[in-house]
Amino acid sequence: MKKIMTLLFTLLTVLLSGCGQKTEETFPQENISIVIPYGAGGGFDTTVRVFAHFFEKHLGGGISVLPENIPGTGGRRGTSTVYRAKPDGYTLGIFNLPGLVLPSITGEKVDYDLRKLSWLGRVESQDYVLLVQSASAINTLDDLKAQEKITFVSIGYGTTVLAAIQIMAEQMGLMSKNPTFLTGYAGTTDQLVALVRGDGNVTMSPISTATQYIQSGSLRPLAVTGNNRSSHLPEVATFAELGYPDLAPLNVQRSIAGPPDMAPALLAQLRDAFSKTMADPEFIAAATGAAMDVAPLNGEDAAKAINDNFTYYEKFKANLNNPNQ
Amino acid sequence: MFDSMITAVLYLIGDGYNIFYLMIGVMVGIMFSIVPGLGGAAAIALLLPLTFGMEPEQAIILMGGVMGAVSAGGAVTSILLNTPGTAPNAATCFDGYPMAQQGKAGLAIGAAAGASTIGGVFGLAVLVAILPVAKAIVLWFGPPAFFMMAVLGLTALTAAGGDMLRGLIAGCAGLFLGFIGYDDIGGSERYTFGIDYLWDGMSLVPALIGLFAISEMLTLYVTNESAAKAKDGIDENITGIWDGVVESFKEWKLVMYSSAIGTVMGAIPGVGGTVGSFMAYTFAATTCKNNENFGKGDIRGVIAPEASNNAKDGGSLIPTLAFGMPGGAEMAIFLGVLILHGLNPGPMLLIEREWTIFTLIIAILIATVLSNVIVLMSTRYIIKVAKINITVLVPSIMVIAFVAAFTIRNSVGDTFVTAIFGILGYLMRKFDYPRITVVIALVLAELMEKNYTQSMLMFGGDGMGFFRDKTTLIIFLICMAALSLRFFQIIRARKRVSV
């Protein structure tokens, strides 16, 4: 027994002496964590788990890149954690756009400014699709505009989906019909099932979530956002084609960043590893397998996309109040 | 459907690891069911981090092992020590402990094991029968029906409870706690006092760990007795186990009724096993012939709650898998396991990964049978767990409980919740308030409020809309029936007293 204790003690000493001896020569020296501001199992979680594996390979240094879930307060807790971390490259995070932009637009108190983060790049971007039940008499956008009773089903207030619906309703002039916003569903899947069930008659959802309901013949797509048609739904026209170009920028983006004021050399090294990861065919294969919508942007362009996001949503600020307050 | 079943069986037996995980699940389940205060929810929560590296089906097999096994051992401590191993075993104490005092412990344990095995199989059979139509069922349940389900959950709780006033107080406290946090329909923060942690509301699992595990340990510490009281003097004199098993088969009608009650109660989100086993007991005690011995050591008083207790697993998997809506605390954590492994519970899971669900069902089935056999064979050793010296037991369980509370979300706030609820649970126990009612009301609060608001939005503010939805109307009528049954019982009890 004494021998075992001695052995354990020696092991512990060896392990402890390994810590604290960080040399400043090359980055990275220790494991890097990528903060996911949402719970395990969601879309952001999957993205990071796939990304981290390949990012680790391209960063080199024999360290691990570890996903770390810090859920809470609609993603704000994890975001603040990254924002306040030391900009040493060992704490990174994945961020939801425009989800994390919206609170600052609608005037809620947040203790971070996304525009100041050190952006590595964008991994994913998903456009939205406007949906009705397949049994519905609404076949075109004009049919929708002619509807007397419109009930949108949506996730709760403060989410990107509700914001997208509100902006769409405003642009298409549906607000004059005094539509009902049936909010509060727990997620996009819940919301789509609610539409199939007929709780309401219209919704919008990120395309990849909706694809299976469209293919199974439960829901009918009317239009998609984005500048080009979606590869998932090539036969569906874009809002821009149908005369609503202002709806094209509506999307959900997943981008990776570190805390503000990162040293330029460090940021350049991280951005380089990011770009290599995005170009890695194995990463693309894995991402496709995980049903991700990879749409890479490099660091500078990702940072610009954030600013565009602020400008775009700022423009629709007046439409983004809680419809059920 | 049958090909999925065969795929699942082949998957399970085709890999040594799968069988190994199943065994681990069964062993952990049995251990947790024996230590008072630690039930299935705590076991699943503790095992959750271990599944990170596993395939989804392996994690499911492990959890299935726990679920099937976790009610097996609890009956043993209820009968021998008058201390329910898990909350749903509480009703087993009423007649189990008197039987043990009369020297019929073996008979009671055998009957409990037999009844819970049949009950478990019954529940799973119902689940398998309903799975093919589960998708259609999803479409019957809109916000109004969900609201009414929550009302039914609260009604059943009150109707089944012992002291109605204390139950109502506990229920209201639970509802109040459930309203804390951000309301994403109204967009307002409630009772958060500017604390970020409270924005997401009271988290269920830390609260549960506090209410059940911590409070139990505090009680043991304060009373300074091991879970097995010294005066019990039970040791190796356990005989007649197999006669008990035979007895449970002879009472097959009662087992069927009780299993049906357990399955239905399990299927109502947020109600779960404890209410089910109390209802089954009450039902048996009021409807059986020659019922004067209930509470004094009637074997049927053991059979009814135990059958119901295991039948609830199949039942509570229905809403969990079909709606992504947990049937109880255990299921709430199991839901987390599914999501963690990228399986989104809901109609698509049933369609796309049918075999995964059958893997779960088969794992639970094997675990149910196996755990009861293990319990029967090892009863005399098992009860020693409950006799561990409290100076060892209390600190160990406390540490495990707090670590578990912390690891679920890596949140320090969660450990505070566990501590606060631990003290609350201790006080509730001391002053005889039902802790389970608080938990269930806490779960139902959000469900009830959100679906009420959504329904009113759908009806354009017309409350009569609830009665135009067929499903809602049916559930409403069941609520009325449950209430009038309780009313009827009270009147009958009064009459009996006056005569």
Interface residues (C-beta under 8 A of the other chain):
Chain A: G39 A40 G41 G42 T46 E68 N69 I70 P71 G72 T73 G74 R76 R77 T151 I155 G156 Y157 G158 T159 T180 F181 L182 T183 G184 A186 T189 D190 V193 A194 V196 R197 G198 D199 G200 Q212 N322 N324 Q325
Chain B: V138 L139 G142 P143 Y182 D184 I185 G186 G187 S188 D196 Y197 W199 D200 G324 G336 L338 I339 L340 H341 G342 N344 G346 P347 M348 R409 N410 S411 K450 T453 Q454 L457 M458 G460
